[in-house]
């Protein structure tokens, strides 16, 4: 009987373990792609090199991503998906904009970026192929975020504009904040900029 219970517990746990392993592989590939591209430029990095740096085969890379650009933008998309997961766990009594602000700020909280790291980010965002992939990732992230907003507000994303308007507005704030942050000299922390941008949005963008 005990053996059967142990087996049953393994059956229940295994899918979660598999999913975590897959996510770890995905993250390792994305980080390797980012690091190598920052060092060499997108055109000078091969899929085989990314896979080797992540400790997997090129075939495994192709199981996760269709291109180097997709692998690089995956970090951005995963960040927003994690925000979605966190928003779903927030208390239903918490005001919507407070909940949104808390989960997004948590994704970008951290210490001051080094000039070298920020220079690398600028290299990535200047690549035309990456710009298109980041736009695609933004579109996917905003569609998924709208679904979460619809769940939280009891609206229908297919018939009500509200969830999509909220999602698109939040996405615009994140893009503007990132652009402002990357253009700052010297670089500073991103969190205060994001907090300010979300606060202005939550207030209805009043005229200065």
C-alpha positions as CSV (number, residue, x, y, z in Angstrom):
1,X,0.0,0.0,0.0
2,X,2.8,2.4,0.9
3,X,4.5,1.7,-2.4
4,X,1.3,2.5,-4.2
5,X,1.1,5.8,-2.3
6,X,4.7,6.7,-3.1
7,X,4.1,5.9,-6.8
8,X,0.9,8.0,-6.8
9,X,2.7,11.0,-5.3
10,X,5.5,10.7,-7.9
11,X,2.9,10.7,-10.7
12,X,1.3,13.9,-9.2
13,X,4.7,15.6,-8.7
14,X,6.4,14.7,-12.0
15,X,4.5,17.0,-14.3
16,X,5.4,20.0,-12.1
17,X,9.0,18.9,-12.1
18,X,9.0,18.5,-15.8
19,X,7.5,21.9,-16.4
20,X,10.1,23.5,-14.1
21,X,12.9,21.7,-15.9
22,X,11.5,23.0,-19.2
23,X,11.3,26.5,-17.9
24,X,14.9,26.3,-16.6
25,X,16.1,25.1,-20.1
26,X,14.1,27.9,-21.8
27,X,15.7,30.5,-19.4
28,X,19.2,29.2,-19.9
29,X,18.9,29.3,-23.7
30,X,17.5,32.8,-23.6
31,X,20.2,34.1,-21.2
32,X,22.9,32.5,-23.3
33,X,21.5,34.1,-26.5
34,X,21.4,37.5,-24.8
35,X,24.9,37.2,-23.4
36,X,26.5,36.1,-26.7
37,X,24.6,38.7,-28.7
38,X,25.8,41.5,-26.4
39,X,29.4,40.2,-26.8
40,X,29.4,39.6,-30.5
41,X,26.4,41.0,-32.2
42,X,23.4,39.0,-33.5
43,X,24.9,38.1,-36.9
44,X,28.0,36.7,-35.3
45,X,26.2,34.2,-33.0
46,X,25.2,30.8,-34.2
47,X,22.4,28.6,-32.7
48,X,25.0,25.9,-32.1
49,X,26.9,28.3,-29.9
50,X,23.9,29.3,-27.9
51,X,23.0,25.7,-27.3
52,X,26.5,24.8,-26.2
53,X,26.6,27.7,-23.8
54,X,23.3,26.5,-22.3
55,X,24.5,22.9,-22.1
56,X,22.0,21.5,-24.5
57,X,21.9,20.3,-28.1
58,X,21.0,22.5,-31.1
59,X,18.0,20.3,-31.6
60,X,16.8,21.2,-28.1
61,X,17.2,24.9,-29.0
62,X,14.9,24.3,-32.0
63,X,12.3,22.6,-29.7
64,X,12.0,25.9,-27.7
65,X,12.7,28.7,-30.2
66,X,12.3,29.3,-33.9
67,X,15.1,31.8,-34.1
68,X,17.8,33.6,-32.1
69,X,15.7,36.7,-32.0
70,X,12.8,34.8,-30.4
71,X,15.2,33.3,-27.8
72,X,16.4,36.8,-26.8
73,X,12.9,38.3,-26.6
74,X,11.7,35.3,-24.5
75,X,13.2,36.9,-21.4
76,X,10.9,39.9,-21.8
77,X,7.8,37.8,-22.5
78,X,8.5,35.5,-19.6
79,X,8.8,38.5,-17.3
80,X,5.3,39.7,-18.3
81,X,3.9,36.2,-18.0
82,X,5.2,36.0,-14.4
83,X,3.5,39.3,-13.7
84,X,0.3,37.6,-15.0
85,X,0.7,34.7,-12.6
86,X,1.3,37.1,-9.7
87,X,-1.7,39.2,-10.5
88,X,-3.9,36.1,-10.4
89,X,-2.8,35.5,-6.8
90,X,-3.5,39.0,-5.5
91,X,-6.5,39.5,-3.3
92,X,-9.7,40.2,-5.2
93,X,-10.4,43.0,-2.7
94,X,-7.2,44.9,-3.7
95,X,-7.9,47.8,-6.1
96,X,-7.0,46.9,-9.7
97,X,-4.4,49.5,-10.3
98,X,-2.7,48.9,-7.0
99,X,-2.4,45.2,-7.8
100,X,-1.1,45.9,-11.3
101,X,1.5,48.3,-10.0
102,X,2.7,45.9,-7.3
103,X,3.2,43.0,-9.6
104,X,5.0,45.0,-12.4
105,X,7.3,46.9,-10.0
106,X,8.2,43.5,-8.4
107,X,9.4,42.3,-11.9
108,X,11.7,45.2,-12.4
109,X,12.9,45.9,-8.8
110,X,16.6,45.7,-8.3
111,X,19.9,47.5,-7.9
112,X,21.3,50.1,-10.2
113,X,22.4,48.7,-13.6
114,X,26.1,48.9,-14.5
115,X,27.1,51.0,-17.5
116,X,28.4,47.9,-19.2
117,X,25.1,46.0,-18.7
118,X,23.1,48.9,-19.9
119,X,25.3,49.2,-23.0
120,X,24.5,45.6,-23.7
121,X,20.8,46.2,-23.5
122,X,21.2,49.1,-26.0
123,X,23.0,46.8,-28.4
124,X,20.2,44.4,-28.3
125,X,17.4,46.9,-28.8
126,X,19.2,48.5,-31.7
127,X,19.1,45.2,-33.7
128,X,16.3,45.5,-36.4
129,X,15.6,41.8,-36.2
130,X,15.2,42.0,-32.5
131,X,13.0,45.1,-32.6
132,X,10.4,43.1,-34.6
133,X,10.6,40.1,-32.3
134,X,10.2,42.3,-29.2
135,X,7.1,43.9,-30.9
136,X,5.7,40.4,-31.4
137,X,6.4,39.5,-27.8
138,X,4.7,42.7,-26.6
139,X,1.6,41.8,-28.6
140,X,1.5,38.3,-27.1
141,X,2.1,39.6,-23.6
142,X,-0.7,42.3,-23.9
143,X,-3.2,39.7,-25.2
144,X,-2.5,37.4,-22.2
145,X,-2.5,40.3,-19.7
146,X,-5.9,41.4,-21.0
147,X,-7.2,37.9,-20.3
148,X,-6.1,38.2,-16.7
149,X,-7.6,41.7,-16.4
150,X,-10.9,40.3,-17.7
151,X,-10.8,37.5,-15.1
152,X,-10.2,40.0,-12.3
153,X,-12.8,42.5,-13.4
154,X,-15.5,40.1,-14.4
155,X,-15.5,41.3,-18.0
156,X,-15.3,39.5,-21.3
157,X,-12.2,40.2,-23.4
158,X,-14.1,39.4,-26.6
159,X,-16.9,41.8,-26.1
160,X,-15.6,44.4,-23.6
161,X,-12.9,46.9,-24.5
162,X,-11.8,47.5,-20.9
163,X,-9.4,44.6,-20.4
164,X,-7.6,45.3,-23.7
165,X,-7.5,49.0,-23.0
166,X,-5.9,48.4,-19.6
167,X,-3.4,45.9,-21.0
168,X,-2.4,48.2,-23.9
169,X,-2.0,51.2,-21.6
170,X,0.1,49.2,-19.2
171,X,2.2,47.9,-22.1
172,X,2.7,51.5,-23.3
173,X,3.9,52.6,-19.9
174,X,6.4,49.8,-19.7
175,X,7.8,50.6,-23.2
176,X,8.1,54.4,-22.5
177,X,9.7,53.7,-19.1
178,X,12.3,51.3,-20.7
179,X,13.1,53.8,-23.4
180,X,13.5,56.7,-20.9
181,X,15.6,54.4,-18.6
182,X,18.0,53.3,-21.5
183,X,18.5,56.9,-22.7
184,X,19.4,58.2,-19.2
185,X,23.0,59.2,-18.7
186,X,24.2,58.2,-16.2
187,X,21.9,55.2,-15.8
188,X,19.8,55.0,-12.7
189,X,17.3,52.5,-11.2
190,X,14.3,51.6,-13.3
191,X,11.9,51.1,-10.5
192,X,11.1,54.8,-9.6
193,X,10.4,55.5,-13.3
194,X,8.0,52.6,-13.5
195,X,6.3,53.5,-10.3
196,X,5.8,57.1,-11.5
197,X,4.5,56.0,-15.0
198,X,2.0,53.6,-13.5
199,X,0.9,56.2,-11.0
200,X,0.2,58.7,-13.7
201,X,-1.7,56.1,-15.7
202,X,-3.8,55.0,-12.6
203,X,-4.6,58.7,-12.1
204,X,-6.0,59.0,-15.6
205,X,-3.0,60.8,-17.1
206,X,-4.0,64.3,-15.8
207,X,-2.7,67.3,-17.6
208,X,0.6,68.4,-16.0
